[in-house]
Amino acid sequence: MRFSRQMVTVEEAVDRLLKRLTHLGEETVQIEEAYGRILASDVYATYELPHFDRSPLDGFAVRAADTISASVDQPVYLRVLETVAAGQVPQHEVTAGCATRIMTGAMMPAGADAVIMFEQTENPAEHAATVGVKRVLKPGENVSRRGEEIASGTVIAEAGERINAGTLAILATFGYKQLSVIRKPRVGLFSTGSELLRIDQPLVAGKIRNSNSWMLSALIQEAGGIPVWLPDLPDDLVKAKTIIGEHLQEVDLLVSSGGVSVGDFDVIASLVDEPEVDLLFNKVAMRPGKPTTGLILHGKPYIALSGNPGACFLGYELFVHLAIQKMSGMRQVGLRLIKAKLDVAYTKPCPYPRYLRGRLLDREGELFARPDFNEKAGNLGTLKDSECFMIIPAGGSGKQAGELVHVLTHAMPSWRNEG
Protein backbone atom coordinates (compact mmCIF):
# COMPACT_ATOMS: atom_id res chain seq x y z
CA MET A 1 0.00 0.00 0.00
CA ARG A 2 3.02 2.27 0.36
CA PHE A 3 3.06 2.96 -3.40
CA SER A 4 -0.69 2.66 -4.11
CA ARG A 5 -2.23 5.11 -1.67
CA GLN A 6 -5.71 6.52 -2.21
CA MET A 7 -5.89 10.32 -2.06
CA VAL A 8 -8.56 11.93 0.15
CA THR A 9 -9.30 15.58 0.84
CA VAL A 10 -8.49 17.19 4.18
CA GLU A 11 -12.21 17.40 4.91
CA GLU A 12 -12.76 13.68 4.18
CA ALA A 13 -9.76 12.70 6.30
CA VAL A 14 -11.00 14.83 9.21
CA ASP A 15 -14.49 13.33 8.89
CA ARG A 16 -13.16 9.75 8.87
CA LEU A 17 -11.08 10.43 11.96
CA LEU A 18 -13.72 12.23 14.03
CA LYS A 19 -16.35 9.57 13.28
CA ARG A 20 -14.15 7.01 15.02
CA LEU A 21 -13.61 9.07 18.16
CA THR A 22 -15.75 9.61 21.23
CA HIS A 23 -15.30 11.60 24.39
CA LEU A 24 -13.69 10.02 27.41
CA GLY A 25 -15.19 9.36 30.82
CA GLU A 26 -16.05 11.91 33.49
CA GLU A 27 -14.18 12.97 36.59
CA THR A 28 -14.84 15.44 39.39
CA VAL A 29 -12.49 18.35 39.97
CA GLN A 30 -12.39 21.27 42.39
CA ILE A 31 -13.27 24.64 40.89
CA GLU A 32 -9.67 25.82 41.25
CA GLU A 33 -8.65 22.98 38.90
CA ALA A 34 -11.48 23.54 36.41
CA TYR A 35 -10.10 26.31 34.19
CA GLY A 36 -9.79 25.11 30.60
CA ARG A 37 -11.64 21.84 31.24
CA ILE A 38 -14.72 20.65 29.36
CA LEU A 39 -17.98 20.34 31.30
CA ALA A 40 -19.45 16.86 31.28
CA SER A 41 -23.03 17.94 32.01
CA ASP A 42 -25.22 21.02 32.11
CA VAL A 43 -24.95 23.23 35.21
CA TYR A 44 -28.04 25.02 36.56
CA ALA A 45 -28.78 28.18 38.51
CA THR A 46 -29.69 27.17 42.06
CA TYR A 47 -31.50 30.43 42.78
CA GLU A 48 -32.51 33.68 41.11
CA LEU A 49 -29.87 36.24 40.12
CA PRO A 50 -29.96 38.71 41.67
CA HIS A 51 -31.71 37.07 44.58
CA PHE A 52 -32.94 40.42 45.92
CA ASP A 53 -33.83 43.78 44.39
CA ARG A 54 -30.65 45.88 44.37
CA SER A 55 -29.22 49.18 43.23
CA PRO A 56 -26.87 49.09 40.21
CA LEU A 57 -25.33 52.45 41.12
CA ASP A 58 -24.52 54.85 43.95
CA GLY A 59 -27.38 57.23 44.72
CA PHE A 60 -30.65 57.49 46.63
CA ALA A 61 -33.47 54.94 46.70
CA VAL A 62 -36.75 56.83 46.36
CA ARG A 63 -40.41 56.49 45.47
CA ALA A 64 -40.83 57.56 41.82
CA ALA A 65 -44.15 59.16 42.73
CA ASP A 66 -42.29 61.63 44.97
CA THR A 67 -40.22 62.94 42.01
CA ILE A 68 -43.07 63.94 39.67
CA SER A 69 -42.41 67.65 39.99
CA ALA A 70 -38.60 67.50 40.28
CA SER A 71 -36.40 69.62 37.99
CA VAL A 72 -32.95 71.17 37.95
CA ASP A 73 -34.41 74.57 38.86
CA GLN A 74 -36.85 73.24 41.44
CA PRO A 75 -35.54 70.10 43.15
CA VAL A 76 -37.80 67.93 45.28
CA TYR A 77 -36.44 67.62 48.82
CA LEU A 78 -36.71 64.25 50.56
CA ARG A 79 -35.78 63.22 54.09
CA VAL A 80 -32.84 60.76 54.24
CA LEU A 81 -33.63 57.81 56.49
CA GLU A 82 -30.30 55.89 56.46
CA THR A 83 -27.28 54.84 54.42
CA VAL A 84 -27.17 51.28 53.10
CA ALA A 85 -23.90 49.77 51.85
CA ALA A 86 -23.50 46.62 49.74
CA GLY A 87 -24.03 43.61 51.98
CA GLN A 88 -26.24 45.44 54.46
CA VAL A 89 -29.98 44.98 54.95
CA PRO A 90 -32.07 48.21 55.01
CA GLN A 91 -33.68 48.91 58.38
CA HIS A 92 -36.33 51.42 57.28
CA GLU A 93 -39.13 51.41 54.74
CA VAL A 94 -39.08 54.33 52.32
CA THR A 95 -42.39 56.13 52.79
CA ALA A 96 -43.78 59.27 51.15
CA GLY A 97 -41.30 62.14 51.23
CA CYS A 98 -38.35 59.96 52.25
CA ALA A 99 -35.21 58.47 50.64
CA THR A 100 -32.37 56.10 51.53
CA ARG A 101 -28.75 56.81 50.61
CA ILE A 102 -27.68 53.60 48.82
CA MET A 103 -24.47 52.17 47.37
CA THR A 104 -23.90 50.01 44.28
CA GLY A 105 -25.04 46.44 44.83
CA ALA A 106 -26.93 47.22 48.02
CA MET A 107 -30.35 45.78 48.77
CA MET A 108 -33.29 48.04 47.90
CA PRO A 109 -35.31 49.14 50.92
CA ALA A 110 -39.02 48.35 51.08
CA GLY A 111 -41.19 51.07 49.60
CA ALA A 112 -38.57 52.40 47.15
CA ASP A 113 -39.06 51.71 43.44
CA ALA A 114 -36.33 53.80 41.79
CA VAL A 115 -32.79 55.08 42.34
CA ILE A 116 -31.50 58.56 41.52
CA MET A 117 -27.75 58.72 40.96
CA PHE A 118 -25.71 61.06 43.15
CA GLU A 119 -24.83 63.30 40.20
CA GLN A 120 -28.53 64.17 39.70
CA THR A 121 -29.02 65.43 43.24
CA GLU A 122 -27.91 68.57 45.08
CA ASN A 123 -24.57 68.36 46.89
CA PRO A 124 -24.08 64.61 46.26
CA ALA A 125 -20.97 64.34 48.45
CA GLU A 126 -22.74 65.80 51.44
CA HIS A 127 -24.23 63.51 54.10
CA ALA A 128 -27.25 65.62 55.01
CA ALA A 129 -30.67 65.08 56.56
CA THR A 130 -32.33 65.88 53.23
CA VAL A 131 -31.52 65.37 49.55
CA GLY A 132 -32.60 67.53 46.61
CA VAL A 133 -33.70 65.38 43.65
CA LYS A 134 -33.30 67.27 40.35
CA ARG A 135 -35.21 65.12 37.85
CA VAL A 136 -38.30 62.95 37.43
CA LEU A 137 -37.87 59.17 37.81
CA LYS A 138 -39.99 56.34 36.47
CA PRO A 139 -40.95 53.30 38.59
CA GLY A 140 -38.25 50.62 38.25
CA GLU A 141 -35.62 53.07 36.96
CA ASN A 142 -32.07 52.13 38.00
CA VAL A 143 -33.26 49.07 39.91
CA SER A 144 -31.97 45.53 39.28
CA ARG A 145 -34.99 43.36 40.01
CA ARG A 146 -34.81 39.96 41.64
CA GLY A 147 -34.29 37.25 39.03
CA GLU A 148 -34.06 39.66 36.09
CA GLU A 149 -30.66 38.34 34.98
CA ILE A 150 -31.03 34.60 35.57
CA ALA A 151 -34.07 32.66 36.72
CA SER A 152 -33.72 29.72 39.09
CA GLY A 153 -33.25 26.46 37.16
CA THR A 154 -31.72 28.14 34.10
CA VAL A 155 -28.78 26.39 32.42
CA ILE A 156 -25.78 28.61 33.21
CA ALA A 157 -23.11 26.47 31.51
CA GLU A 158 -23.63 23.65 29.01
CA ALA A 159 -22.10 20.22 28.60
CA GLY A 160 -19.24 20.42 26.10
CA GLU A 161 -18.42 24.00 27.03
CA ARG A 162 -14.80 24.90 27.79
CA ILE A 163 -14.57 26.55 31.19
CA ASN A 164 -13.12 30.04 30.84
CA ALA A 165 -12.71 32.88 33.33
CA GLY A 166 -16.29 34.04 32.82
CA THR A 167 -17.59 30.51 33.36
CA LEU A 168 -15.67 30.31 36.63
CA ALA A 169 -17.27 33.57 37.75
CA ILE A 170 -20.82 32.36 37.17
CA LEU A 171 -20.10 28.92 38.67
CA ALA A 172 -18.65 30.53 41.79
CA THR A 173 -21.68 32.83 42.03
CA PHE A 174 -23.92 29.80 42.35
CA GLY A 175 -21.66 27.97 44.79
CA TYR A 176 -20.30 25.20 42.55
CA LYS A 177 -17.15 24.15 44.38
CA GLN A 178 -16.88 20.84 42.50
CA LEU A 179 -17.58 20.17 38.83
CA SER A 180 -17.99 17.13 36.62
CA VAL A 181 -15.66 17.40 33.61
CA ILE A 182 -14.45 15.13 30.81
CA ARG A 183 -11.15 13.42 31.51
CA LYS A 184 -8.19 14.91 29.67
CA PRO A 185 -6.93 12.71 26.80
CA ARG A 186 -3.54 11.14 27.40
CA VAL A 187 -1.64 11.54 24.14
CA GLY A 188 1.31 9.22 23.60
CA LEU A 189 4.18 10.77 21.65
CA PHE A 190 6.45 8.63 19.50
CA SER A 191 9.26 9.83 17.29
CA THR A 192 10.64 7.70 14.49
CA GLY A 193 13.98 7.64 12.76
CA SER A 194 17.49 6.59 13.69
CA GLU A 195 18.72 10.06 12.76
CA LEU A 196 17.21 11.65 15.88
CA LEU A 197 19.21 12.75 18.91
CA ARG A 198 17.97 13.67 22.35
CA ILE A 199 18.06 17.34 23.27
CA ASP A 200 21.07 16.80 25.53
CA GLN A 201 23.15 14.80 23.04
CA PRO A 202 25.97 16.43 21.08
CA LEU A 203 25.50 16.91 17.35
CA VAL A 204 27.13 14.36 15.09
CA ALA A 205 27.32 14.17 11.31
CA GLY A 206 24.07 13.06 9.64
CA LYS A 207 21.91 13.38 12.76
CA ILE A 208 19.55 16.05 14.14
CA ARG A 209 18.04 16.75 17.55
CA ASN A 210 14.40 15.80 18.09
CA SER A 211 12.47 19.09 18.00
CA ASN A 212 9.06 17.83 16.88
CA SER A 213 8.25 16.10 20.16
CA TRP A 214 8.85 19.29 22.12
CA MET A 215 6.62 21.24 19.75
CA LEU A 216 3.88 18.60 19.83
CA SER A 217 4.05 18.31 23.60
CA ALA A 218 3.40 22.04 23.97
CA LEU A 219 0.57 22.01 21.43
CA ILE A 220 -1.10 19.05 23.13
CA GLN A 221 -1.01 20.81 26.49
CA GLU A 222 -2.38 23.97 24.90
CA ALA A 223 -5.32 21.98 23.50
CA GLY A 224 -6.12 20.42 26.88
CA GLY A 225 -4.44 17.04 26.45
CA ILE A 226 -1.75 15.36 28.54
CA PRO A 227 1.41 14.58 26.54
CA VAL A 228 3.01 11.26 27.42
CA TRP A 229 6.53 10.82 26.08
CA LEU A 230 7.11 7.29 24.79
CA PRO A 231 10.29 5.60 23.50
CA ASP A 232 11.48 6.41 20.00
CA LEU A 233 10.37 3.93 17.36
CA PRO A 234 13.18 2.19 15.48
CA ASP A 235 13.10 1.78 11.72
CA ASP A 236 12.50 -1.96 12.20
CA LEU A 237 8.77 -2.81 11.93
CA VAL A 238 8.82 -5.80 14.29
CA LYS A 239 10.62 -3.88 17.01
CA ALA A 240 8.40 -0.84 16.46
CA LYS A 241 5.23 -2.94 16.83
CA THR A 242 6.54 -4.39 20.07
CA ILE A 243 7.18 -0.93 21.54
CA ILE A 244 3.77 0.36 20.43
CA GLY A 245 2.06 -2.69 21.94
CA GLU A 246 3.83 -2.21 25.25
CA HIS A 247 2.50 1.34 25.63
CA LEU A 248 -0.88 1.14 23.92
CA GLN A 249 -2.89 0.88 27.14
CA GLU A 250 -1.17 3.85 28.78
CA VAL A 251 -2.75 6.41 26.48
CA ASP A 252 -5.99 7.36 24.71
CA LEU A 253 -4.43 8.61 21.47
CA LEU A 254 -1.10 7.89 19.77
CA VAL A 255 0.80 10.51 17.79
CA SER A 256 4.12 10.11 16.01
CA SER A 257 6.26 12.22 13.74
CA GLY A 258 8.25 10.81 10.87
CA GLY A 259 8.22 7.48 9.07
CA VAL A 260 5.08 8.11 7.00
CA SER A 261 6.54 8.56 3.51
CA VAL A 262 7.55 5.91 0.97
CA GLY A 263 11.22 5.53 1.91
CA ASP A 264 12.81 2.18 2.65
CA PHE A 265 12.97 2.96 6.38
CA ASP A 266 9.60 4.63 6.90
CA VAL A 267 8.20 2.30 9.54
CA ILE A 268 4.68 3.78 9.80
CA ALA A 269 4.20 3.35 6.06
CA SER A 270 4.85 -0.36 6.61
CA LEU A 271 2.66 -0.54 9.72
CA VAL A 272 -0.53 0.29 7.80
CA ASP A 273 -0.33 -3.03 5.94
CA GLU A 274 -0.51 -5.05 9.15
CA PRO A 275 -3.75 -7.04 9.67
CA GLU A 276 -4.56 -5.44 13.05
CA VAL A 277 -4.59 -1.95 11.53
CA ASP A 278 -7.79 -0.22 10.39
CA LEU A 279 -6.50 2.42 7.98
CA LEU A 280 -8.44 5.69 7.80
CA PHE A 281 -6.18 7.60 5.41
CA ASN A 282 -2.52 7.79 4.40
CA LYS A 283 -2.52 10.27 1.54
CA VAL A 284 -4.16 13.65 2.05
CA ALA A 285 -4.60 16.31 -0.63
CA MET A 286 -2.52 19.00 1.06
CA ARG A 287 0.94 20.46 0.94
CA PRO A 288 2.96 20.16 3.06
CA GLY A 289 2.17 16.89 4.81
CA LYS A 290 0.59 14.80 2.05
CA PRO A 291 1.58 11.41 3.61
CA THR A 292 -0.06 12.24 6.98
CA THR A 293 -1.67 9.02 8.17
CA GLY A 294 -4.62 8.14 10.40
CA LEU A 295 -5.41 4.63 11.60
CA ILE A 296 -7.00 2.63 14.37
CA LEU A 297 -4.70 0.14 16.10
CA HIS A 298 -6.27 -2.31 18.55
CA GLY A 299 -9.09 0.17 19.09
CA LYS A 300 -6.81 3.16 19.70
CA PRO A 301 -6.58 6.09 17.28
CA TYR A 302 -3.12 6.73 15.89
CA ILE A 303 -2.20 9.87 13.94
CA ALA A 304 1.18 9.70 12.20
CA LEU A 305 2.53 13.07 11.17
CA SER A 306 5.28 14.02 8.79
CA GLY A 307 8.76 14.37 10.23
CA ASN A 308 9.31 17.74 8.55
CA PRO A 309 8.65 20.33 11.29
CA GLY A 310 6.39 22.57 9.21
CA ALA A 311 4.36 19.64 7.88
CA CYS A 312 4.22 18.15 11.38
CA PHE A 313 2.91 21.46 12.71
CA LEU A 314 0.21 21.63 10.02
CA GLY A 315 -0.78 18.00 10.51
CA TYR A 316 -1.20 18.62 14.22
CA GLU A 317 -3.54 21.56 13.60
CA LEU A 318 -5.63 19.73 11.01
CA PHE A 319 -5.96 16.39 12.81
CA VAL A 320 -4.47 16.00 16.28
CA HIS A 321 -5.96 19.20 17.66
CA LEU A 322 -9.44 18.20 16.48
CA ALA A 323 -9.00 14.69 17.87
CA ILE A 324 -8.14 16.11 21.30
CA GLN A 325 -11.17 18.39 21.14
CA LYS A 326 -13.48 15.49 20.24
CA MET A 327 -12.08 13.18 22.92
CA SER A 328 -12.26 16.00 25.48
CA GLY A 329 -16.01 16.27 24.88
CA MET A 330 -16.08 19.70 23.26
CA ARG A 331 -19.51 20.57 21.96
CA GLN A 332 -18.31 22.01 18.66
CA VAL A 333 -15.29 20.51 16.92
CA GLY A 334 -13.99 21.84 13.64
CA LEU A 335 -11.33 23.79 11.83
CA ARG A 336 -11.15 27.47 12.79
CA LEU A 337 -11.44 29.10 9.37
CA ILE A 338 -11.79 32.82 8.75
CA LYS A 339 -11.36 34.93 5.61
CA ALA A 340 -8.69 37.54 4.97
CA LYS A 341 -7.17 39.30 2.01
CA LEU A 342 -3.87 37.91 0.78
CA ASP A 343 -1.26 40.57 1.45
CA VAL A 344 1.06 39.64 -1.42
CA ALA A 345 0.57 37.57 -4.56
CA TYR A 346 1.21 33.83 -4.47
CA THR A 347 1.23 32.44 -7.99
CA LYS A 348 3.03 29.12 -7.64
CA PRO A 349 0.68 26.36 -8.92
CA CYS A 350 0.16 23.19 -6.89
CA PRO A 351 -1.92 20.06 -7.57
CA TYR A 352 -3.14 20.11 -3.96
CA PRO A 353 -4.36 22.88 -1.64
CA ARG A 354 -1.28 24.59 -0.22
CA TYR A 355 -1.16 25.77 3.38
CA LEU A 356 1.12 28.79 3.72
CA ARG A 357 2.38 29.71 7.17
CA GLY A 358 2.19 33.38 8.05
CA ARG A 359 0.71 36.14 10.16
CA LEU A 360 -2.37 38.34 10.27
CA LEU A 361 -2.38 42.12 10.21
CA ASP A 362 -4.95 44.90 10.33
CA ARG A 363 -4.62 47.58 7.69
CA GLU A 364 -7.16 50.43 7.83
CA GLY A 365 -9.84 48.17 9.26
CA GLU A 366 -9.28 45.25 6.84
CA LEU A 367 -7.74 41.92 7.77
CA PHE A 368 -4.78 40.78 5.68
CA ALA A 369 -2.79 37.53 5.75
CA ARG A 370 0.90 37.68 4.96
CA PRO A 371 2.82 34.49 4.06
CA ASP A 372 6.33 34.07 5.38
CA PHE A 373 7.38 32.38 2.08
CA ASN A 374 9.39 29.82 4.01
CA GLU A 375 7.92 27.06 1.85
CA LYS A 376 10.27 24.21 2.67
CA ALA A 377 8.40 22.09 5.21
CA GLY A 378 11.59 21.25 7.08
CA ASN A 379 12.46 24.88 7.79
CA LEU A 380 12.20 25.93 11.43
CA GLY A 381 13.23 29.58 11.24
CA THR A 382 9.79 31.21 11.08
CA LEU A 383 7.79 28.58 12.95
CA LYS A 384 7.81 30.53 16.20
CA ASP A 385 6.24 33.56 14.49
CA SER A 386 3.48 31.65 12.72
CA GLU A 387 -0.12 32.29 13.74
CA CYS A 388 -2.12 31.04 10.78
CA PHE A 389 -2.17 29.09 7.52
CA MET A 390 -3.40 30.67 4.31
CA ILE A 391 -5.11 28.09 2.10
CA ILE A 392 -4.26 28.45 -1.59
CA PRO A 393 -6.63 26.31 -3.69
CA ALA A 394 -5.26 23.56 -5.91
CA GLY A 395 -4.47 24.19 -9.56
CA GLY A 396 -4.83 27.46 -11.42
CA SER A 397 -2.38 30.27 -10.91
CA GLY A 398 -2.61 30.74 -7.18
CA LYS A 399 -3.98 33.97 -5.71
CA GLN A 400 -3.28 37.62 -6.34
CA ALA A 401 -2.66 40.25 -3.68
CA GLY A 402 -5.96 41.53 -2.30
CA GLU A 403 -7.92 38.36 -3.08
CA LEU A 404 -9.84 36.71 -0.28
CA VAL A 405 -8.48 33.40 1.01
CA HIS A 406 -9.53 31.03 3.74
CA VAL A 407 -7.25 31.22 6.76
CA LEU A 408 -6.77 28.54 9.39
CA THR A 409 -5.82 30.23 12.66
CA HIS A 410 -3.79 28.24 15.14
CA ALA A 411 -2.49 30.79 17.63
CA MET A 412 -3.85 33.88 19.33
CA PRO A 413 -3.34 36.38 16.49
CA SER A 414 -1.41 39.54 17.18
CA TRP A 415 -3.56 41.34 14.61
CA ARG A 416 -0.81 43.87 14.10
CA ASN A 417 -2.10 47.27 13.05
CA GLU A 418 -0.24 48.78 10.12
CA GLY A 419 -2.28 51.94 9.88
N, C-alpha and C positions, 0 to 999 in steps of 0.2 A: 504493500500500500504506500510505501515511501515515495514511489515514483508515479503513482496513479491516484493522486488525491483529488477529491471532488470539491470544487470551489463553492463556498457559500458567502452570502453577504454578511456584513457585520450584524445587521438586524436579525438575520436568520440564526446566526451563531448565538447571539444574546438570547433569543427566544428559546432555542434548544437548551441552553444552559439553565435559564431561570425556571423552565418547566420541570426540571429535575431536582430543584431545590425546595426546601421548606424551612420554616423558621424552627429554631431550637426550642428546648424546654424553658420553663419559667424558673425564676429564682427571686427571693425577696432580699431587697437591699435597704439600708438606711437612707434617708433623704440626702445626707451629706455625701453619699456614694452614687447618687442617682444622675448627676449631670452627664449628659451625653448618651444615656441609656435609652432603650426603646421600651415603652410601656406595653405590658402584656395584656392589659384589660382596661376598659373605660374607667375613669375616676369621676365621682359625682360630688356635687356640692352638698354638704351635710346640713346647711342652713342657708338662710337668705343673706345676700350681700348687697348693701350693708344690712346688718341685722338690727339696726335702729335708725330712725330718721336722724340725719346729721347735717352739719353745716360744711359746705365745701370751701369756705373762705372765712377770713377774719372779718368780723363786723358785729351787728346787733340783730338778734332774733326778735322779730316784731309780729304784730297782727297786721296783715295787709290792709284791713279795713281802717286802721288808724292812720294810714298814710295817704288817704284819698285826696287831701287838699295840700299835700306837701309840694314845695318848689324851692328852687335855689334862693329866691327872694324872700319867701315866707316858709321857713322850715316848720315842721311839726315837732313839738317838744314832748318827749316821752320820759317817764321816770325809769331809771335803771335799777333793776331789782338785784342783780348779782353778776358775777363774772364766772363763766364756765369754760374751763380748759379741756383739751382733748383728754379723754379718759375719765373725766368727772361726770357725775350724774346731777342734773339741775335740781335744785331744791325748791324752786318757786314756779308756779304757773304764771304765764304771761297773760295778764288780763287787760281790759281796755285801758289805754293810756300808758301802758308799761312796755319795757323792753329788757332784754338780757344781753349783756356784753358776751360775745361767744367767739371762740377760736376755731380755726380750721380742724375739721374732724370731730368736733365736740358734738355731744348728743343734744338734739333740739329739745327745748323745754316744752312742756304741755302748754297749749294755748297759742303758741307761735306758729305761723304758717309761711313765713318768708324771712329772708336775711338781707339786710342792707349792708354793703361793704363800708368799711371805715371811711374810705375816701369820699363817700357820698353823704357824710354827716359833718356837722360842725365840730371843729377841734377834735379830730379823731384820736390824737395821742393823749388826750386828757381823760383821766378817770374822774368823771363828775357824776353828780346825782341825777342829771338829766342829759339827754342826747337830742340834738336837733337833726331830724331826718329831712334831707333836701330833695327827695323825689318820690313819686308814687311807685308802689310795689304791687305786683300781682300775687294772688295766692299761689304758693308753691315755688315762687321765684327764689333761686339760690338755695334750694333745699334738696339734698340727696335723700330720696325716700327709701324706706325699708324695702329691700328686695328688688330695687329698680335695675341694678346691674346684673345680678344672677339670682334666679329663683332656686329654692331648695329642690334638690333632685336633678338639677341640670348637669349634663356631662361637661366637666371643666377641662378634661384632657382625654384624648381618645387612644384606644389601642393602636399600636403602630406609630405613635407620635414620638419623635426624638425629644427628650427632655432638655429644654434650654433654660436660660436664666429666668425668662418670664414664666415658664412652666413651674419652676421651683417656687417662684413667688406665690402663684395661685395655690399650689399644693400646700405650702406652708400656711397660707391664710386659712385653709380648711383643716389644718391639723394633721396632715398626712405625714407621719414620721417614718413610716415604712411603705415601700412600694413594690409591686410585683412587676418585674421587668423580664425581657427575654435574655437568656444567657448569651454572653459574648461568644462568637465563634472563635475557636482555637484554630489558627491557620498555620499549618506546618510548612516550613520553608526549606526546600532543597535547592542546592546549586549543582550543576553538572559541569563536567569538563576537567581533565587532568591539568589544564593550563592555569587553574586558579590557585592563588596563594591566599593565606589568611592575612588579615590586616597587619599583623605584627611580624610577618615574615619578610626577609629582605628580598628585593627584586632580583630575579635571575633572568637570563636570556630566554626569550620565548614564552615567558609566563607573565600574568597580570594579577593584581590583587582583586579579590572579590568585592565589588562595589554594589552589585545589584541587590544582594541580600540586605545590606544596610538601608538602601533606598526602599525596598519593599517592606521591610520591618516598620519603618516610619510611616509609610502610607497605610499599612494595615492598622496600626494604632490610631492613626488619624480617622480612619473609617469606623472605628469602634470594635475592631477585632483584636485578638491576642496573638501576636507572632510567636511561633515556637520554632526555634532554630533546630534543624535536623542535620544529620551528617551529610556531607557532599556525596553525590551519586557518582560512582565510577563510570567509565565508558563501557564497561562490561555489563551486558543485559542481565545475565544471571545474578551477578553480585548486586546490581541495582535493584532487581526485584526483591531480593532478600532484605535489603535495607528498607525498602518501602514497606514490605510486609511487617517488619519488626516495629514500625512506628505508626502504622495505619490507625490503630485504635486510640492513639494519643490525641488525635486532632479531628476536627470536623470538616476541614477543607485542606487539600494539598496544593501547594503552588511551587513551581520550580522555574528556574531561568536557565536557558541554554539547552542544547541537545534536541531541538525540534526540527531542524532542517533535514536535508537529504544527504549529509556527509556520512562517511564510513563510520564515524564514531559518535553519531547523534543517537544517544541511547533512547530518548523518548520517542523518536521516530520509529524505533524498533518495537518499543513497548506496545504501541497501538495495535499491533498484529497479534498480540497474545490473546488466548481464548477467554480469559477472565475480564477483558477490557470491553466496555461498551463505549464505542467512539461516538462523540457528539460532532466534532469537527476537527480538521487538522490543516485546513487551507482556507483562509479568510480573505475576501476581496478588500485588502487594505494595504497601504504602504506608509510606514514600515510595519513589519510584524506579520507578513502573510502566513508563515507557518505556525502561528499561534494555535495551540491545540487544547481542546476540552474533551474530557472523558470521564467515565464513571468506573472506578476500580474497587471491586468488592463493596459496592454500595456507597463509596465515598467519592465526592467530586474532586477532580484533579484538573487544574489549569496549568498548562505548560507554556511559559512565555519565552520569547526570543532572548538570547543571551546578549544581544546588542542593547546597551543601556537605554537608548531612546525608544527602541521598539518594545523593550521590556516595560518602560514607563507607560507607553501608550496602551499596551496589552493589559496592564493593571487597570488603567482607567476604564477601558471598555468592558472588561470581564470580571476581574477580581473584585473591584470595588462594588459592582452591582451584586455579585455573589454574596459578599459580606452583608450588604444591605438586606438582601432577601432572607438570608439565614438569621439576621438579627431581628427580623419581624417588622421591618419598616413598612408602613402602609403603602407608600408610593415608591416604586423602584424603577429607575430609568435613567437614560443618559441626559445630562444637563446641557441641553442645546439652546443657544441664543443666536441672534443674528447681528452681524456687524459688517461694516464696510471694509473691504480689503484695503489696507493702507498703501500698498505698492503692488504693482502687477506681478502675477506669477503665471508664466506662460509655458512652463515645461509640461508636455503631455505625459499622461500615465494611464496604463490600462485599468488601474484600480483607483478608487478614491484615495487621495493622498492627505495625510494628516500632518499639517505643518505646525511645529511648535512656535510659540510666540507670546506676545503680550497684548493687552488691551489698553487703549488710551481714549480720552475724551477730548474731542476737538470741536469747540464752539457748539457744544450740546449734542454732538453726534458721536456714536461709538465706532471706533476703528480698531481693526486687528492687524498687528504688524508681525509678519514672520521674522524669525531670526536667521533664516536661510542657512542654518546649520543642518543640511539635509542628510548627512551621513548618520545612520542610526546609531553607530557606535560612538559618536562624538559626545563627550561629557560637558564641554566647556560652557554651554548656555543652559544646561538642564536646571541649574539652581534658579535661573531667572524666568523660567517658563511658567505661565499661568493659564494657558489655553492651547487648544489645537484648532487651527483653521482647516475646514474640510473642503478640499478642492475636488470637484466631481471628476469621475473617470472620463478619459477620452477628450476630444475637442482640443482647444488651445488654452486651457486653464482659465484664469480669471484676470480681468483688468482692474487696475486701481479704481476704487470707488464702487465696485460691484459688491452686492450683498453676498455674504457667505454664511453658512452655518458654522458656529463656533462651539466647541466642546470645552467648557470651563472645568478646570481641575484644581484650582487653588483660589484663595480669596483674592480677587483681582485688585490691583492697585488703582486701576482706573485713572491713570495719570492724566492730568489736565494740561493740554498743550495750547491753551488759549482758545 
